[in-house]
Amino acid sequence: MKKNSGLIYGLSAYILWGFIPLYWKLMPSVGAVDVLFYRIIWSLVFMLIYMAITRKIPVFLNETKSLLKNRKDILAITSAAIFISINWGVFIYTVNSGHVQQGSLGYYINPLFNVLVAAIYLKEPLTRSAKIATFFALIGVILLTLQTGEFPWASIILAGSFCLYGLTKKQLDLSAVTSITLETMIITPIGLIYLFFFSEAGFLGYDTTTNLLAMGAGIVTAIPLLLFANAAKRLSYVTLGFLQYVNPTIMLALAIFLFHEPYGLSQFIAFSFIWLGILIYIIGNILQTKRIMKQPANDL
Protein backbone atom coordinates (compact mmCIF):
# COMPACT_ATOMS: atom_id res chain seq x y z
CA MET A 1 0.00 0.00 0.00
CA LYS A 2 2.85 2.35 0.92
CA LYS A 3 4.62 1.63 -2.39
CA ASN A 4 1.40 2.09 -4.38
CA SER A 5 0.75 5.48 -2.81
CA GLY A 6 4.38 6.37 -3.46
CA LEU A 7 3.96 5.54 -7.15
CA ILE A 8 0.86 7.72 -7.33
CA TYR A 9 2.69 10.63 -5.66
CA GLY A 10 5.76 10.18 -7.85
CA LEU A 11 3.91 9.83 -11.14
CA SER A 12 1.72 12.81 -10.28
CA ALA A 13 4.77 14.97 -9.56
CA TYR A 14 6.65 14.05 -12.73
CA ILE A 15 3.57 14.30 -14.97
CA LEU A 16 2.86 17.79 -13.62
CA TRP A 17 6.51 18.79 -14.18
CA GLY A 18 6.33 17.38 -17.70
CA PHE A 19 3.31 19.51 -18.62
CA ILE A 20 4.47 22.67 -16.84
CA PRO A 21 5.80 24.24 -20.11
CA LEU A 22 2.14 24.61 -21.14
CA TYR A 23 1.61 26.90 -18.15
CA TRP A 24 4.57 29.17 -18.95
CA LYS A 25 3.35 29.39 -22.56
CA LEU A 26 0.13 31.00 -21.25
CA MET A 27 2.13 34.09 -20.26
CA PRO A 28 3.94 35.14 -23.47
CA SER A 29 3.84 38.81 -22.55
CA VAL A 30 5.67 38.25 -19.24
CA GLY A 31 9.47 38.18 -19.32
CA ALA A 32 11.36 35.13 -18.06
CA VAL A 33 12.84 36.99 -15.07
CA ASP A 34 9.42 38.31 -14.07
CA VAL A 35 7.90 34.81 -14.31
CA LEU A 36 10.74 33.43 -12.19
CA PHE A 37 10.17 35.91 -9.38
CA TYR A 38 6.37 35.52 -9.50
CA ARG A 39 6.96 31.78 -9.26
CA ILE A 40 9.11 32.21 -6.15
CA ILE A 41 6.97 34.85 -4.41
CA TRP A 42 3.65 33.07 -4.87
CA SER A 43 5.23 29.71 -3.97
CA LEU A 44 6.11 31.26 -0.62
CA VAL A 45 2.56 32.56 -0.18
CA PHE A 46 1.17 29.12 -1.03
CA MET A 47 3.54 27.37 1.40
CA LEU A 48 2.60 29.73 4.24
CA ILE A 49 -1.09 29.05 3.63
CA TYR A 50 -0.42 25.30 3.35
CA MET A 51 1.50 25.27 6.64
CA ALA A 52 -1.27 27.19 8.39
CA ILE A 53 -3.94 24.78 7.13
CA THR A 54 -1.91 21.64 7.98
CA ARG A 55 -0.71 23.12 11.30
CA LYS A 56 2.95 22.71 10.41
CA ILE A 57 4.06 26.22 11.35
CA PRO A 58 5.44 25.04 14.76
CA VAL A 59 7.54 22.41 12.93
CA PHE A 60 8.76 25.07 10.51
CA LEU A 61 9.72 27.43 13.35
CA ASN A 62 11.55 24.71 15.30
CA GLU A 63 13.51 23.50 12.27
CA THR A 64 14.37 27.06 11.25
CA LYS A 65 15.56 27.88 14.77
CA SER A 66 17.86 24.86 14.72
CA LEU A 67 19.16 25.73 11.25
CA LEU A 68 20.04 29.30 12.25
CA LYS A 69 22.41 27.96 14.91
CA ASN A 70 24.63 26.38 12.27
CA ARG A 71 26.47 28.57 9.75
CA LYS A 72 27.09 25.60 7.47
CA ASP A 73 23.34 24.89 7.28
CA ILE A 74 22.59 28.57 6.59
CA LEU A 75 25.07 28.51 3.70
CA ALA A 76 23.57 25.24 2.41
CA ILE A 77 19.95 26.46 2.38
CA THR A 78 21.03 29.75 0.77
CA SER A 79 22.98 27.86 -1.89
CA ALA A 80 20.00 25.58 -2.49
CA ALA A 81 17.75 28.63 -2.98
CA ILE A 82 20.20 30.10 -5.51
CA PHE A 83 20.63 26.85 -7.44
CA ILE A 84 16.90 26.14 -7.74
CA SER A 85 16.27 29.77 -8.78
CA ILE A 86 18.86 29.42 -11.55
CA ASN A 87 17.25 26.15 -12.62
CA TRP A 88 13.75 27.63 -12.71
CA GLY A 89 14.90 30.78 -14.48
CA VAL A 90 16.79 28.96 -17.24
CA PHE A 91 13.92 26.52 -17.74
CA ILE A 92 11.37 29.34 -18.08
CA TYR A 93 13.72 31.02 -20.58
CA THR A 94 14.04 27.86 -22.70
CA VAL A 95 10.25 27.44 -22.81
CA ASN A 96 9.48 31.08 -23.60
CA SER A 97 12.18 31.23 -26.29
CA GLY A 98 10.85 28.12 -28.05
CA HIS A 99 13.55 25.66 -26.98
CA VAL A 100 11.62 23.12 -24.91
CA GLN A 101 13.86 20.38 -26.34
CA GLN A 102 16.82 21.93 -24.51
CA GLY A 103 14.83 21.81 -21.28
CA SER A 104 14.01 18.17 -21.93
CA LEU A 105 17.65 17.35 -22.64
CA GLY A 106 18.73 19.01 -19.40
CA TYR A 107 16.49 16.77 -17.31
CA TYR A 108 17.49 13.67 -19.29
CA ILE A 109 21.18 14.14 -18.47
CA ASN A 110 20.65 15.38 -14.89
CA PRO A 111 20.87 11.84 -13.37
CA LEU A 112 24.20 11.28 -15.11
CA PHE A 113 25.47 14.57 -13.66
CA ASN A 114 24.44 13.24 -10.26
CA VAL A 115 26.60 10.16 -10.84
CA LEU A 116 29.64 12.26 -11.77
CA VAL A 117 29.25 14.61 -8.81
CA ALA A 118 28.85 11.64 -6.48
CA ALA A 119 32.11 10.21 -7.83
CA ILE A 120 34.10 13.46 -7.81
CA TYR A 121 32.75 15.25 -4.73
CA LEU A 122 31.35 12.48 -2.53
CA LYS A 123 34.13 10.05 -3.58
CA GLU A 124 31.62 7.32 -4.37
CA PRO A 125 33.10 4.72 -6.77
CA LEU A 126 31.72 4.77 -10.32
CA THR A 127 30.26 1.46 -11.45
CA ARG A 128 31.07 0.15 -14.91
CA SER A 129 27.49 0.81 -16.06
CA ALA A 130 27.70 4.40 -14.81
CA LYS A 131 30.93 4.99 -16.73
CA ILE A 132 29.47 3.53 -19.94
CA ALA A 133 26.22 5.50 -19.47
CA THR A 134 28.12 8.76 -19.00
CA PHE A 135 30.21 8.03 -22.10
CA PHE A 136 27.13 7.52 -24.32
CA ALA A 137 25.42 10.62 -22.91
CA LEU A 138 28.57 12.64 -23.65
CA ILE A 139 28.51 11.41 -27.26
CA GLY A 140 24.88 12.54 -27.52
CA VAL A 141 25.69 16.03 -26.21
CA ILE A 142 28.66 16.32 -28.60
CA LEU A 143 26.47 15.30 -31.55
CA LEU A 144 23.83 17.88 -30.61
CA THR A 145 26.56 20.51 -30.36
CA LEU A 146 27.89 19.64 -33.81
CA GLN A 147 24.39 19.66 -35.33
CA THR A 148 23.34 23.03 -33.95
CA GLY A 149 26.74 24.65 -34.11
CA GLU A 150 26.51 25.73 -30.48
CA PHE A 151 27.04 24.05 -27.14
CA PRO A 152 23.73 23.25 -25.35
CA TRP A 153 24.47 25.62 -22.47
CA ALA A 154 20.86 25.81 -21.30
CA SER A 155 20.65 22.02 -20.97
CA ILE A 156 23.96 21.81 -19.12
CA ILE A 157 23.00 24.64 -16.73
CA LEU A 158 19.63 22.98 -16.07
CA ALA A 159 21.25 19.63 -15.31
CA GLY A 160 24.11 21.16 -13.32
CA SER A 161 22.00 23.51 -11.21
CA PHE A 162 19.51 20.77 -10.28
CA CYS A 163 22.37 18.42 -9.49
CA LEU A 164 24.00 21.00 -7.19
CA TYR A 165 20.59 21.73 -5.66
CA GLY A 166 20.22 18.08 -4.72
CA LEU A 167 23.77 17.95 -3.40
CA THR A 168 23.26 20.91 -1.06
CA LYS A 169 19.91 19.52 0.10
CA LYS A 170 21.66 16.30 1.16
CA GLN A 171 23.52 18.34 3.78
CA LEU A 172 20.29 19.53 5.41
CA ASP A 173 18.07 17.66 7.83
CA LEU A 174 14.85 19.53 7.02
CA SER A 175 11.32 18.49 6.19
CA ALA A 176 10.21 19.21 2.61
CA VAL A 177 7.77 21.88 3.80
CA THR A 178 10.42 23.78 5.76
CA SER A 179 12.99 23.49 3.00
CA ILE A 180 10.69 24.73 0.22
CA THR A 181 9.44 27.60 2.40
CA LEU A 182 12.93 28.75 3.38
CA GLU A 183 14.27 28.53 -0.18
CA THR A 184 11.50 30.74 -1.52
CA MET A 185 11.69 33.05 1.51
CA ILE A 186 15.40 33.73 0.85
CA ILE A 187 14.84 34.82 -2.77
CA THR A 188 11.49 36.61 -2.30
CA PRO A 189 12.97 39.98 -1.14
CA ILE A 190 15.13 40.10 -4.29
CA GLY A 191 12.09 39.26 -6.39
CA LEU A 192 9.97 41.99 -4.80
CA ILE A 193 12.68 44.61 -5.31
CA TYR A 194 13.04 43.61 -8.95
CA LEU A 195 9.32 43.53 -9.71
CA PHE A 196 8.55 46.83 -7.96
CA PHE A 197 11.55 48.87 -9.15
CA PHE A 198 13.10 47.26 -12.24
CA SER A 199 10.39 45.34 -14.10
CA GLU A 200 8.93 47.26 -17.03
CA ALA A 201 5.39 46.17 -16.14
CA GLY A 202 5.82 46.62 -12.38
CA PHE A 203 4.33 44.27 -9.79
CA LEU A 204 1.21 42.61 -11.24
CA GLY A 205 0.97 45.30 -13.87
CA TYR A 206 -0.70 43.09 -16.46
CA ASP A 207 -4.29 42.32 -17.36
CA THR A 208 -6.41 40.39 -14.84
CA THR A 209 -5.96 36.99 -16.53
CA THR A 210 -2.17 37.32 -16.70
CA ASN A 211 -2.01 38.50 -13.09
CA LEU A 212 -4.02 35.47 -11.97
CA LEU A 213 -1.71 33.18 -13.96
CA ALA A 214 1.31 34.84 -12.31
CA MET A 215 -0.21 34.18 -8.89
CA GLY A 216 -1.04 30.61 -9.90
CA ALA A 217 2.64 30.03 -10.71
CA GLY A 218 3.18 29.46 -7.00
CA ILE A 219 0.63 26.67 -6.91
CA VAL A 220 1.98 24.85 -10.00
CA THR A 221 5.47 25.11 -8.49
CA ALA A 222 4.80 24.00 -4.93
CA ILE A 223 2.36 21.13 -5.47
CA PRO A 224 4.73 18.90 -7.54
CA LEU A 225 7.52 19.54 -5.00
CA LEU A 226 5.27 18.37 -2.15
CA LEU A 227 4.14 15.32 -4.14
CA PHE A 228 7.74 14.43 -4.91
CA ALA A 229 8.74 14.74 -1.26
CA ASN A 230 6.01 12.25 -0.32
CA ALA A 231 7.08 9.89 -3.11
CA ALA A 232 10.73 9.97 -2.03
CA LYS A 233 9.74 8.72 1.44
CA ARG A 234 7.83 5.73 0.05
CA LEU A 235 9.81 4.56 -3.00
CA SER A 236 13.21 3.03 -3.58
CA TYR A 237 15.95 4.96 -5.39
CA VAL A 238 15.67 2.66 -8.42
CA THR A 239 11.91 3.22 -8.74
CA LEU A 240 12.40 6.98 -8.51
CA GLY A 241 15.10 6.62 -11.15
CA PHE A 242 12.55 5.11 -13.53
CA LEU A 243 9.89 7.70 -12.80
CA GLN A 244 12.11 10.75 -13.26
CA TYR A 245 12.30 10.18 -17.02
CA VAL A 246 8.53 10.70 -17.33
CA ASN A 247 9.13 14.46 -17.00
CA PRO A 248 11.60 15.08 -19.89
CA THR A 249 9.80 12.55 -22.12
CA ILE A 250 6.55 14.53 -21.84
CA MET A 251 8.49 17.74 -22.49
CA LEU A 252 10.12 16.29 -25.60
CA ALA A 253 6.73 15.12 -26.91
CA LEU A 254 5.29 18.61 -26.34
CA ALA A 255 8.26 20.21 -28.10
CA ILE A 256 7.89 18.02 -31.18
CA PHE A 257 4.14 17.50 -31.56
CA LEU A 258 2.60 20.61 -29.97
CA PHE A 259 5.20 23.38 -30.26
CA HIS A 260 6.55 22.00 -33.58
CA GLU A 261 10.19 22.56 -32.74
CA PRO A 262 12.57 21.21 -35.44
CA TYR A 263 13.37 17.55 -34.82
CA GLY A 264 14.96 15.50 -37.57
CA LEU A 265 16.95 12.28 -37.90
CA SER A 266 20.17 13.92 -36.64
CA GLN A 267 18.47 15.04 -33.39
CA PHE A 268 16.92 11.59 -32.99
CA ILE A 269 20.32 9.91 -33.32
CA ALA A 270 21.86 12.29 -30.76
CA PHE A 271 19.02 11.73 -28.29
CA SER A 272 19.29 7.97 -28.93
CA PHE A 273 22.82 7.97 -27.51
CA ILE A 274 21.52 9.76 -24.41
CA TRP A 275 18.58 7.35 -24.08
CA LEU A 276 20.98 4.40 -24.46
CA GLY A 277 23.17 5.83 -21.70
CA ILE A 278 20.13 6.23 -19.46
CA LEU A 279 19.00 2.65 -20.19
CA ILE A 280 22.44 1.28 -19.30
CA TYR A 281 22.45 3.37 -16.14
CA ILE A 282 19.00 2.11 -15.04
CA ILE A 283 19.79 -1.55 -15.82
CA GLY A 284 23.07 -1.21 -13.91
CA ASN A 285 21.18 0.20 -10.91
CA ILE A 286 18.66 -2.66 -10.98
CA LEU A 287 21.36 -5.33 -11.14
CA GLN A 288 23.33 -3.66 -8.35
CA THR A 289 20.21 -3.45 -6.16
CA LYS A 290 19.47 -7.15 -6.76
CA ARG A 291 23.03 -8.07 -5.75
CA ILE A 292 22.72 -6.04 -2.56
CA MET A 293 19.37 -7.63 -1.72
CA LYS A 294 20.79 -11.12 -2.23
CA GLN A 295 23.94 -10.43 -0.21
CA PRO A 296 22.48 -10.94 3.32
CA ALA A 297 20.94 -14.27 2.27
CA ASN A 298 24.27 -15.45 0.91
CA ASP A 299 26.02 -14.45 4.11
CA LEU A 300 23.67 -16.52 6.31
N, C-alpha and C positions, 0 to 999 in steps of 0.2 A: 504493500500500500504506500509506504514511504517512497519507494523508488518510482511508482506510478505517478504520484503527485509531483515528484521531482522532475520527471519527464514533461509533465504538463507545464510546470513553471518554466523549465528550460526552453522548451519549444516555443512557448508564448513569448518569452523574452527575445529569442533570436528571430522569430517571425516579425515581431514588431520592429526590431532593429533593421531587418531586411527591407521593410516597406517604408521606413522613415524618410527616404529621399522624396517620396510623394508629398510628404508634409512640407518639406522645405521648398518644393516646387510651387506650393500654393502662395508663396510670398516673393514673387519675382521682383517686386519694387523695393524690397528691403535688402540692404547690403549685407554681405556675409558677416562683417564684424558686428553689425547691429543685431542680426539674428543670434549670433553667439552669445552676446550679453543678455538678450531677452531670455534665451534658453537658460542661462545661469541664474538670473534674477528670479524668474518665475518658478524655477526648480526649487529654489530656496523657500519661496512662499508656499509652494505645494508641500514641501517636506515639513515645514513648521505646522501647517494645518494637519497633515497626516499624523505627526507626533502628538498633537493635541487630542485628536480623535482617538488614537490608539493608546493614549496615556503613557507615552514613552519619553516625555520631556524629562522626568527625573533621571532616567537612564542616560539620556543625552548629557545632562548637566554633570552627572557623576563621572562619565567617561571623559568629558571635556576637561573637568577639573584635574583628573589624573594625567591627562595628556599634557596640560600646561606646566606640569612639574618637571617635564623631561624635554630638554632642548632638542634632543635627537628626534623625538616624536613630533615636535612642532615643525622642525625642518622637513620631516617626512610628509606630514599632511599638507604643508605648503607646496612642496614639490609635486605631490599627487594632484593638487588643485591646478597647478600650472600645466602639468603634462596632459591632463584630461581636457583642459581648456584649449590647448594647442590641437589636440586630436579632434575635438568638436569643431573648432574653427576651420581647420583644413578640410574636414569632411564637408562642412556646409559650403565651403568655397568650391570644392570639386563638383558638388551637385548643382549649385547655381551657375557654374560656368560650363555645364554640359559635359562633365567628365566623370560620370558615375562609375564607369569601368575602372578608373584609377582608384576610386574609393573601394570598389570590390576587390581589386588586386591587393590593396593595402591590408584588408582583413583576411585575405587568403594566406598571405605570407607572414602575418603576425605570429602564429604559433611557432614558425621556424625561427623567428627572431627570439622568441622566448627560449628556445632550445640553445641558441648561441649565447645569449646573455647568461643563462644558467651555467653554461660551460666556462665562460670567460670570467664572470663576476662571482658566481656562487661556487665555482670550482667543481661543478658536478660533471662526472665523466660523460662524454658523448658516446652514445651507442652507435653501432655500425649503421643501423637504419636511419638514425638522425643525421649522420654524416652524409649518407647517400641522398636523403631527402633534401638536405640543404643544398647539395651540389646541383640537383635537378632544378630546384627553385631558382638558384642563381642563374642557371642557363636560361630559364624562362624570362627572368628580368633582363638579362643581356639581350635576348632576342627582341623583347619589346622595345628596348632602348634603340637597337639598330633599326627597327621598323619605323619608329616615330622620329628618330633623329634627335631625341632628347631623353635624358635620364628621367625615369618616373619618380621625381622628387616627392610629389604629393603622396604616392603610395608608400614610399619609404618612410616619410614623416609620420603618416598614419600608423604604420606598423610599429615604428620605433617609439612613438609617443605612448601608444597603448601598452607596449611592452614595458617601458619604464614606469608607467602608471601602475601596472601590476606589481612590478618589483618593489616600488616604494610602499605599496599597500601591504606587502608581505611583512614589512617591518612594524606594522601597527596592529595592536590588539583592540580593534574597535568593531562595534556592530555596524552593519551596513547602513542603518538609519543615521547613526552618528557620523559616520564617514562621509556619506553623501551630503549631509547637511553642512558639515564643516567645510568641505571642499567648495561648495557653492557660496558659503558665507565669506570665505576668504577672497573670492574674486568679485563678489557683488559690489563692493564699494568702487572698484575700478570701473565696473560696468555702468554704474549709475553716473559717475563723473563723465564717462565718455558719452553716454546717451543724452545727458542734460546739456553738456557744454561743447561737444565736438561733433556729434551726429548732425548731419544736414537736416534731417526730419525732426530732431529733438526726441524727447521721451514720449512714446506713443503718439507720434504726430501724424499718423496715417488715418485712413478711413476706418470706420467701425469694424468692418470684417477683418481687415489686416491687423488691427489692434487686438482683436479677440484671438486671432491665430498666433500672434506674438505671445500673448498670455498663455495660450494653450501649449506653447513650446515647452513650458515647464512640466506639464503633465506627461507629454509624450517622451520626455527625457527621463523623468524620475520613475515612472511605472516599470519600464523594462529593467532598470537597474535593481529595483526591489524584487522583481520576479527572478532575476538572475541570482541574486543573493540567496533566495530561498532554494533555488535549484542546486546551487553549489553545496548547500548543507546536506542535500539528500542523495546526490549522485556521485558516482566515482569519477576520477579524473578522465578515464578513457571515454566514458559516456559523454561527458562534457566536451571532450575533444571531437567526438562525432557531431554533436549538436552545433558547435560553433561555426561549422561550414554552411549551415542553413542560411545565415545572415548574408555573406557575400554572394552566395549562389542566387538568392532572390534579387540582390542588387544587380548582378550581372544580367539576369533575365530582364529586369526593368530597363537597363541601359540599352539592350539590344532590341527588344520587342516593343517597348512603350516609348522610350526616348529616341529610338532610332539612331543611336550612336554608331559610327562606322565599326564594323566587325567582320573582317574577312578571314581567309584561310591562314594568313600569316599570324594574325592575333590568336586564332584557335590553336595553332601549333605551339605558340609561346605559352599560352595558358595551359596547354596539355602537359608541358614539362612541369609546371607548377602543380597541377592536379596530380601528376604521377608522384612528385615529391611528397605531397600531402598523403597520398595513399600509402606510400612506403612508410611514412612516419606513423600513421595510424595503425597499420598492420604490425609494425615493430612494437608499438605500445601495447597492443593486445597480446602479442606473444610474450613480452616481458612480464605483463601482469599475470598471465597464466603460469609462467615459471615461478613467480613469487608466491602465487596461491598454492602451488603444488609443493613448494619447498618445505613447509612445516610437516606435511604428511610424510615426506621422504625422510625427514630427520627423526621421526618417531620410530 
